[in-house]
Amino acid sequence: MHPLEYITIALAVVAVAARVSMFLPRPPKGPFKAL
């Protein structure tokens, strides 16, 4: 894959994780906890 595709997938994963953590009562443990 091209580097741009990796960046697009990474941004999509971060966006989904951020949206999911908003609906969860407690944020999931991991690197997203610091964000």
C-alpha distance matrix in Angstrom:
0.0 3.8 6.6 8.2 6.4 7.3 10.6 11.2 10.9 13.0 15.5 15.8 16.6 19.1 20.7 21.3 22.6 24.9 26.2 26.9 28.7 30.8 32.1 32.7 36.1 34.8 31.3 29.3 29.7 26.8 25.0 25.4 29.1 29.4 27.7
3.8 0.0 3.8 5.3 5.4 6.8 9.0 10.1 11.1 12.8 14.7 15.7 17.0 18.9 20.3 21.6 23.0 24.7 26.2 27.4 29.0 30.9 32.5 33.3 36.7 35.3 31.7 30.1 30.4 27.4 25.1 25.4 29.1 28.9 27.0
6.6 3.8 0.0 3.8 5.4 5.1 6.4 8.7 10.0 10.6 12.4 14.3 15.4 16.6 18.4 20.1 21.1 22.6 24.4 25.8 26.9 28.8 30.8 31.6 34.7 33.1 29.5 27.9 28.0 24.9 22.2 22.6 26.3 25.8 23.9
8.2 5.3 3.8 0.0 3.8 5.4 5.1 6.2 8.6 9.8 10.6 12.3 14.3 15.4 16.4 18.4 19.9 21.0 22.5 24.3 25.7 27.1 29.1 30.3 33.5 32.3 28.7 27.6 28.1 25.2 22.6 22.3 26.0 25.6 23.2
6.4 5.4 5.4 3.8 0.0 3.8 5.4 5.0 6.1 8.5 9.9 10.5 12.2 14.2 15.2 16.4 18.2 19.9 21.0 22.4 24.1 25.8 27.4 28.5 31.9 30.8 27.3 25.9 26.7 24.0 21.8 21.5 25.3 25.4 23.1
7.3 6.8 5.1 5.4 3.8 0.0 3.8 5.5 5.2 6.1 8.6 9.9 10.5 12.3 14.2 15.4 16.4 18.2 20.0 21.0 22.3 24.4 26.2 26.8 30.0 28.5 25.0 23.3 23.8 20.8 18.6 18.6 22.4 22.5 20.6
10.6 9.0 6.4 5.1 5.4 3.8 0.0 3.8 5.5 5.0 6.1 8.6 9.9 10.5 12.1 14.2 15.3 16.3 18.3 19.9 20.9 22.6 24.8 25.7 28.8 27.4 23.7 22.6 23.2 20.3 17.6 17.2 20.9 20.6 18.3
11.2 10.1 8.7 6.2 5.0 5.5 3.8 0.0 3.8 5.4 5.2 6.2 8.7 10.0 10.5 12.3 14.2 15.3 16.5 18.3 19.9 21.3 23.1 24.4 27.7 26.8 23.4 22.5 23.6 21.2 18.9 17.8 21.6 21.7 19.0
10.9 11.1 10.0 8.6 6.1 5.2 5.5 3.8 0.0 3.8 5.5 5.0 6.2 8.6 9.8 10.5 12.2 14.1 15.3 16.3 18.2 20.0 21.5 22.4 25.8 24.8 21.4 20.1 21.2 18.8 17.0 16.1 19.9 20.6 18.3
13.0 12.8 10.6 9.8 8.5 6.1 5.0 5.4 3.8 0.0 3.8 5.4 5.1 6.2 8.6 10.0 10.5 12.2 14.2 15.3 16.4 18.5 20.4 21.0 24.1 22.7 19.1 17.8 18.5 15.9 13.6 13.0 16.8 17.1 15.0
15.5 14.7 12.4 10.6 9.9 8.6 6.1 5.2 5.5 3.8 0.0 3.8 5.5 5.1 6.0 8.6 9.8 10.4 12.2 14.1 15.2 16.6 18.8 20.0 23.1 22.0 18.6 18.0 19.2 17.0 14.5 13.0 16.6 16.7 13.9
15.8 15.7 14.3 12.3 10.5 9.9 8.6 6.2 5.0 5.4 3.8 0.0 3.8 5.5 5.1 6.1 8.5 9.8 10.6 12.1 14.1 15.5 17.0 18.4 21.8 21.2 18.0 17.3 19.1 17.4 15.7 13.8 17.3 18.2 15.5
16.6 17.0 15.4 14.3 12.2 10.5 9.9 8.7 6.2 5.1 5.5 3.8 0.0 3.8 5.5 5.2 6.0 8.5 9.9 10.5 12.1 14.2 15.7 16.3 19.7 18.6 15.3 14.1 15.7 13.9 12.6 11.0 14.6 15.9 13.7
19.1 18.9 16.6 15.4 14.2 12.3 10.5 10.0 8.6 6.2 5.1 5.5 3.8 0.0 3.8 5.5 5.1 6.0 8.5 9.8 10.4 12.3 14.6 15.3 18.2 17.0 13.5 12.9 14.4 12.5 10.6 8.4 12.0 12.8 10.2
20.7 20.3 18.4 16.4 15.2 14.2 12.1 10.5 9.8 8.6 6.0 5.1 5.5 3.8 0.0 3.8 5.5 5.2 6.2 8.6 9.9 10.8 12.9 14.5 17.6 17.1 14.1 14.3 16.5 15.3 13.6 10.8 13.8 14.8 11.7
21.3 21.6 20.1 18.4 16.4 15.4 14.2 12.3 10.5 10.0 8.6 6.1 5.2 5.5 3.8 0.0 3.8 5.4 5.1 6.0 8.5 9.9 11.0 12.3 15.9 15.6 12.9 12.7 15.4 14.7 14.0 11.2 14.0 15.9 13.3
22.6 23.0 21.1 19.9 18.2 16.4 15.3 14.2 12.2 10.5 9.8 8.5 6.0 5.1 5.5 3.8 0.0 3.8 5.5 5.1 6.0 8.6 10.2 10.5 13.7 12.7 9.6 9.1 11.6 11.0 10.6 7.6 10.4 12.6 10.6
24.9 24.7 22.6 21.0 19.9 18.2 16.3 15.3 14.1 12.2 10.4 9.8 8.5 6.0 5.2 5.4 3.8 0.0 3.8 5.5 5.2 6.4 9.1 10.1 12.8 12.1 9.1 10.1 12.6 12.3 11.3 7.7 9.7 11.3 8.6
26.2 26.2 24.4 22.5 21.0 20.0 18.3 16.5 15.3 14.2 12.2 10.6 9.9 8.5 6.2 5.1 5.5 3.8 0.0 3.8 5.5 5.2 6.8 9.0 12.2 12.6 10.5 11.8 14.9 15.2 14.8 11.2 12.9 14.8 12.1
26.9 27.4 25.8 24.3 22.4 21.0 19.9 18.3 16.3 15.3 14.1 12.1 10.5 9.8 8.6 6.0 5.1 5.5 3.8 0.0 3.8 5.3 5.3 6.4 10.0 10.3 8.5 9.2 12.7 13.6 14.1 10.8 12.1 14.9 13.1
28.7 29.0 26.9 25.7 24.1 22.3 20.9 19.9 18.2 16.4 15.2 14.1 12.1 10.4 9.9 8.5 6.0 5.2 5.5 3.8 0.0 3.8 5.5 5.1 7.8 7.3 5.1 6.8 10.2 11.4 12.0 8.5 8.9 11.8 10.4
30.8 30.9 28.8 27.1 25.8 24.4 22.6 21.3 20.0 18.5 16.6 15.5 14.2 12.3 10.8 9.9 8.6 6.4 5.2 5.3 3.8 0.0 3.8 5.6 7.7 8.6 7.5 10.3 13.5 14.9 15.1 11.4 11.4 13.6 11.7
32.1 32.5 30.8 29.1 27.4 26.2 24.8 23.1 21.5 20.4 18.8 17.0 15.7 14.6 12.9 11.0 10.2 9.1 6.8 5.3 5.5 3.8 0.0 3.8 6.5 8.6 8.8 11.0 14.7 16.6 17.5 14.0 14.0 16.7 15.2
32.7 33.3 31.6 30.3 28.5 26.8 25.7 24.4 22.4 21.0 20.0 18.4 16.3 15.3 14.5 12.3 10.5 10.1 9.0 6.4 5.1 5.6 3.8 0.0 3.8 5.4 6.2 8.2 11.8 14.3 15.9 12.8 12.2 15.4 14.7
36.1 36.7 34.7 33.5 31.9 30.0 28.8 27.7 25.8 24.1 23.1 21.8 19.7 18.2 17.6 15.9 13.7 12.8 12.2 10.0 7.8 7.7 6.5 3.8 0.0 3.8 6.7 9.4 12.4 15.4 17.2 14.4 12.8 15.8 15.7
34.8 35.3 33.1 32.3 30.8 28.5 27.4 26.8 24.8 22.7 22.0 21.2 18.6 17.0 17.1 15.6 12.7 12.1 12.6 10.3 7.3 8.6 8.6 5.4 3.8 0.0 3.8 6.4 8.8 12.0 14.1 11.7 9.6 12.8 13.4
31.3 31.7 29.5 28.7 27.3 25.0 23.7 23.4 21.4 19.1 18.6 18.0 15.3 13.5 14.1 12.9 9.6 9.1 10.5 8.5 5.1 7.5 8.8 6.2 6.7 3.8 0.0 3.8 6.5 8.9 10.5 7.9 6.3 9.7 10.1
29.3 30.1 27.9 27.6 25.9 23.3 22.6 22.5 20.1 17.8 18.0 17.3 14.1 12.9 14.3 12.7 9.1 10.1 11.8 9.2 6.8 10.3 11.0 8.2 9.4 6.4 3.8 0.0 3.8 6.3 8.9 7.3 6.5 10.3 11.1
29.7 30.4 28.0 28.1 26.7 23.8 23.2 23.6 21.2 18.5 19.2 19.1 15.7 14.4 16.5 15.4 11.6 12.6 14.9 12.7 10.2 13.5 14.7 11.8 12.4 8.8 6.5 3.8 0.0 3.8 7.1 7.2 5.8 9.2 11.2
26.8 27.4 24.9 25.2 24.0 20.8 20.3 21.2 18.8 15.9 17.0 17.4 13.9 12.5 15.3 14.7 11.0 12.3 15.2 13.6 11.4 14.9 16.6 14.3 15.4 12.0 8.9 6.3 3.8 0.0 3.8 5.5 5.6 7.9 9.9
25.0 25.1 22.2 22.6 21.8 18.6 17.6 18.9 17.0 13.6 14.5 15.7 12.6 10.6 13.6 14.0 10.6 11.3 14.8 14.1 12.0 15.1 17.5 15.9 17.2 14.1 10.5 8.9 7.1 3.8 0.0 3.8 5.4 6.1 7.5
25.4 25.4 22.6 22.3 21.5 18.6 17.2 17.8 16.1 13.0 13.0 13.8 11.0 8.4 10.8 11.2 7.6 7.7 11.2 10.8 8.5 11.4 14.0 12.8 14.4 11.7 7.9 7.3 7.2 5.5 3.8 0.0 3.8 5.4 5.2
29.1 29.1 26.3 26.0 25.3 22.4 20.9 21.6 19.9 16.8 16.6 17.3 14.6 12.0 13.8 14.0 10.4 9.7 12.9 12.1 8.9 11.4 14.0 12.2 12.8 9.6 6.3 6.5 5.8 5.6 5.4 3.8 0.0 3.8 5.5
29.4 28.9 25.8 25.6 25.4 22.5 20.6 21.7 20.6 17.1 16.7 18.2 15.9 12.8 14.8 15.9 12.6 11.3 14.8 14.9 11.8 13.6 16.7 15.4 15.8 12.8 9.7 10.3 9.2 7.9 6.1 5.4 3.8 0.0 3.8
27.7 27.0 23.9 23.2 23.1 20.6 18.3 19.0 18.3 15.0 13.9 15.5 13.7 10.2 11.7 13.3 10.6 8.6 12.1 13.1 10.4 11.7 15.2 14.7 15.7 13.4 10.1 11.1 11.2 9.9 7.5 5.2 5.5 3.8 0.0
